[in-house]
């Protein structure tokens, strides 16, 4: 029963990811063609990060208090309505004033649903002794990354063919997901808290007080600085330094997606995540940092993309283990709130370092910038694996009382 519910949540996440990926890459290009403004079109790529910071601040309260089924259904249904509203407003002359705020709203609802779904998925998975949490996360990521890769690749093409009607694809995906969630058994739920407190700085302080959760918090923060920023910088480097055409950019997205999918498939179907932590540490350092160093030292775009592929092979190893270990360490009735803190730290890391990274490239060049990111990656990997040497001071069930 639990395994069936887990698979259905993966299906919902997969459908949602495909629709969102098409809009995320296609809509900015569509806006560029209509407005001619690179600044405005580029700013649409930041809506996800901004929305993530906004939504994760309050979403944890609802996740810990209210039915997951009701919360996810409501988010998907409202998002369907938001996208239909956006489609309707695009026919107006001054549609540009609605585009950015509506995308912020849609992405906020999406983050809300995704965090709730992620907590529900992990809660169900961890209850089944036959399913390893890190392996289950790898399995889910295999499907979602496949859809994300496909969506990123075909998004601009679909918007080029269907114009504003392509937005209705995202709207339809939200409606399908809402219908699938509505059919879930209400009994399969997270154990909720009776605490009525909303998110406040207290939850951040509580997270940083616990020595294991503190390690995971800064691991998420560094992860937000490294992964998304490295991807964004790569597009800039390929276009600005190597002067590649759209075809090579498409190859970049495709290769990166394929190797993430391949890595998650290996992790979900093998016992690699259960081998020696020392071996995993050196494997992660070799792949992630080795790939970044190769990218910085590349003399042509082919070797740069090969380096990116090597880096993307290593990212799922640490990211999936970090996701699993973080969820296990969070007290039962604080899952949503603390997960919200972790997600917010990653988004803040992305937003803050994105601004600095452009200056680093302009000041020090590509190689030095990549070396700085590689050092940050080593710090993150070392920090995370150090958590396996730490034992909780008190049993998990007693942590909530002390918080």
N, C-alpha and C positions, 0 to 999 in steps of 0.2 A: 504493500500500500504506500509506504513512504517512498520507495524507489520510483513508483509510478508518478507520485506527486512531484518528485525532484525532476523527472524527465519532462513533465508538463511545464514546470517553471523554466526549464532550459528552452523549451519551444517558444514560450511567451517572450523570453529575453531575446531569442534569435530573431523573431519576427519584428520586434520593436527595434532592434539594432539595425536591421536592413533598411527600414523606412527612414530612421533618423540619419543614417550614413548618407543616403541619397540626398536628403535635404541639406545636410551639413556641408557637403562639398559642392552641390549643384546650385543652391540658392545664392551664395556670394557671387558666383560667376554670372548668374542671371541678373543680380543687382548691378554688377559692373557693366553689363551690356546695356542696361536701362539708364543708369545714371552717369556712367563714365568716370565715376569716382573710385580710384583705387583705395583711398583711405577708408571710405565708408564700407566698401566691399570687404576689405581686409578686417575691419572691426567686427564683422559678423562672425569671424572665426573665434573671437574672444568671448562670444556670448555664452558658450558652454562653461568656460572657466568662471566667469562672473556669476552665472546662474548657480553653479555648484557651490560657490561660497555663500550665496544668499539662502539657498534651499537647505543645505546641510545644517545650518545654524538652528533651524526649528524642526526639521523633519524627524530628528531622533525622538522628540517628545511624543509624537503621534505613533511612531513605530513601536515604542515601548508601552503605549497605552491603549491603542485602538486596533481592531481587527485588521490584519494584513490584507485580507481579501477585500475589505471595504476601501481601504486606503489606496491600494493599487488600482482597483476598478475606477474609483473616483478620479484619480490622476490621469489615467488613460482616457476616460470619457471626456474630461475637461480639456485635455490636450487635443482631442479630436475636434472639439468645438473651436479651440483657439486657431488651429490650422485652417479650418473652414472660414473663420473670420478673416484670417490673413489673406486667403485666396480671394475673398470677396472685396477686400480693400485694395488689392493690387490694381484694380481697374480704375481707381481714382487717380487724379492728376498728381496729388501730393501724397502718394502712398508711402513715400520714403520716411515720413515722420512716424508711421505706424510699424514699419518693418523691424527696427531694432528693439523697441520695447516688447513687441509681440514675440520675437524670437527669445528674448530674455525670459518672458513668462513661460513659453513652451519648454525651453531648456530647464527652467526651474521645476516645472511639473515632471519633466522627464527624469531629472536627478532625484526628485522625491520618490517616484515610482521605482527607479533603479535601486536606490539604497534600501527601500522597503523590501523589494524582491530579493536583493542580495542577502539581507539579514534572514529573511524567511528561508531562502535556499540553503544557507549554511546551517541554520537551526535544524532543518529537517535532515540534512546530510549527517550532521554530527550525532544525531540520535540513532542512526543505523550503524552498528558496529562493523558491518560488512563493506562499508564505503569509507575510504580514506578521504578526509576533507580536502587536502591539497590536491589529491588526484581527481576528486569530483570537480573542483574549481578548474583544473586543467581541461577536463572534459567539456565543461560549459564554455570555457574560453575558446576551445577549438571551434565550436559552432558559431559563437558570436563574432570571433575574429574573421572567420570565413565570410560571414555576411557583411561585416564592416569593410573588408577588402573589396568585395564585390560592389557594395554601395559606394565606396570612395571612387572606384574606377568608373562606374556607369552613371554616377550622379550628374556630372556636368553634361554628359551625352543626353540623358533623359530630359533635363531641363532645356537643352538645346532643341530637342524635338517637340516636347509637349508644352514648353513655355511655362506659364504660371499653373497650368493644369497638373504639373508634376507634383505640386504641393499636396494634391488630393491623394497621392500614393501614401504619403506619410500619415495623412488623416485616416485613411483606410486601415493602415497598420495599427494605429492606436485603437480603432474600433474593434478590430479582430482580437487584439490582445485583451481588451476590456471584456469581450464576450467569453474568451477562454478562461479568464480569471473568475468571472461570474459563475462558472460551472464547477469551481473548486469546492471540495467538501469543507464546510465551515469548521468542522471538528479538527482539521489539521491546521493548528494555529500555534503561534509563539506564546510562551507563557508570559503574560503581561504583568507589569508592576502596578501597585496601587499608589505609587508616588505620583503626585500631580505637578511636580516642579517642571518648569520649562527650562530650555537651554540657557545657561548663563556661564560666566567665566568660572564658576565653581566647578563645572564639569571638566574644563581644561585644567584647572588646578588639581583636581582629583586624578586625572589621567597622568599628569606629570609627577604626582606624588609616588605612584607605583613604579618601581624601578624597571619592571619588564614593559609595562605599557608606555613608559617614557622612551624606552629604546624604540618601540614600534612607532611612536608618534614621530620621532625625528627620522626614522627610516621612511615613513610616508612623506614627510616634508622634503627630504632629499630626493625621493623618487619623483615627486612632482617637479622638482627643479631639473632633473636629469632627462627623464624619458620624453615628455611632451616637448620640452625645449629643444632637445637634440633633434627631434623630428622636424620641428619648425625651422631650426637653423639649417638643416639639411636641404630643405627646399630653397632657402635663400642662397646657400653655397652653390648648389647645382645651377641655379639660374644666374646668380651674380658673378661667380668665380669661373665655373666651367662652361657657362654660356650654352647650356643644353636646351633642346627644344621640348615641346609638350610631350613628345613620344618618350623621351628619356625620363621625364618626370613621372609619367604613367608607369614606366618600368620600375622606378624607385618605389612607388606605392605598392605595386604588385609583388615585387621581390620581398619587401618588408613584411607584407601580409602573409605571403606563402611561408616564410621562415618562422613567423610567430605561430601559424597554424601547425606547422611541422613539429615545432618544439612542444606545443601543448598536446599534440597527439602522442608524442613519445612519452611525455610525463604521465598522461592519463592511461596508457596501455602498458607501462613497464613499472618496475619497482625502483626506478632511479631516485625518486624522492625519499626512499627509505634507506638508502645507503649511508655510509659514513658522512657526517656533517663536514668533516675536514675535506673529504673528496669533493663534496658539493661546493664548499667555499672556494677551492682552487679552480673548479670547473667554472663557477660563476665569474670569478675575477678574470680568468682567461678569455671567456667569451665576451663578456660585457666590455671590460676595459681594453682587451685586445682589439675588439671591433672598433671602439672609439679612437684608439691610437692609429689604427690603419686608415680610418676616415680622415684624420687630421694630416697624415703623412702622404695621402694619395696625390698622385700627379695627374690623374685623369678621372673622369666620372665613373668609369667601369669599376676601378678599384675602390672608389668611394662607396658605391652601392654594395660591393662585396663586403666591405667593412661594416656597413649598416646591417647587412644580412647576418653577419656573425654576431653583432651586438643584439639583434632581435632574437637570436636563438637563445641567448643567455638570460634575457629579461624575464621570461616566464618562470624560470627556475626560482629566482629570488622573489618575484612578485606573488606567485601562487603560494609559496611557503609562508611569506609574510602575511598574506590574507588569511591563511588558515590559522597560523599561530596567534595572530591578533585576535581573531574571533574566539579562540579557545581561552585566551587570557582575560577577556572581558567578563565581568560578573553577569549572571543570567538576566537580571532585570534592567541592565544598563546597556544592552547590546546596541540599540538604536542610537542612543545619545553619544556613546563613546565612538561608535562607527562614524557618526556625523562629525565628531571632532577630528578623527583620522582623515576623513575625506576632505574636510575643510583645510587641514594642514597641507595636503597634497595640492589642492587648488591654489592656496596662497603661495606655495612654493613655485608653482608654474607661473603665476601672474607676476610675482616679484622678480624672479630670475629671468623671465622673458625680456623684461625691460633692460636688465643689466647685460644680458648676453649679446644684444646688438652692439652695445658700446665696447664689449670685450673684443669682438671681431674687428670693429673699426680701429681699435687702438692697438691690439696685439697680433691680429691676424688669425687665420683659421687654425694653424697648428697649435699655437699657445692656448687658444680658447678650448680646443678639444682636449689638450693635456689637463687643463683646469677641471673640465668636466670628468675626465678619466679619474683624476685624484678624488673628486667628490664621489664617484661611483665606488672606488675602493673603500672610502670612508663609510659609505652606506652599507656595503656588503659586509665589511668587518664589524660594524656596529650591530647589524642584524644577527649575524652568527654568534656574536658574543652573548646573546640572550639565552642560548642553549646551555650556558654554564651557570645560569642564575636559576635558583629555585624560589618559588613564591614563599614569602615569610609566613603566610596564613592560608588556610584552605579557601578556595574560590567562593564557596557558599557563605563565608564569613566576611568577605570583602565589602559586600553591599552594606552590611550593618555599620562598618567602620566609615564608609563614605558618607 
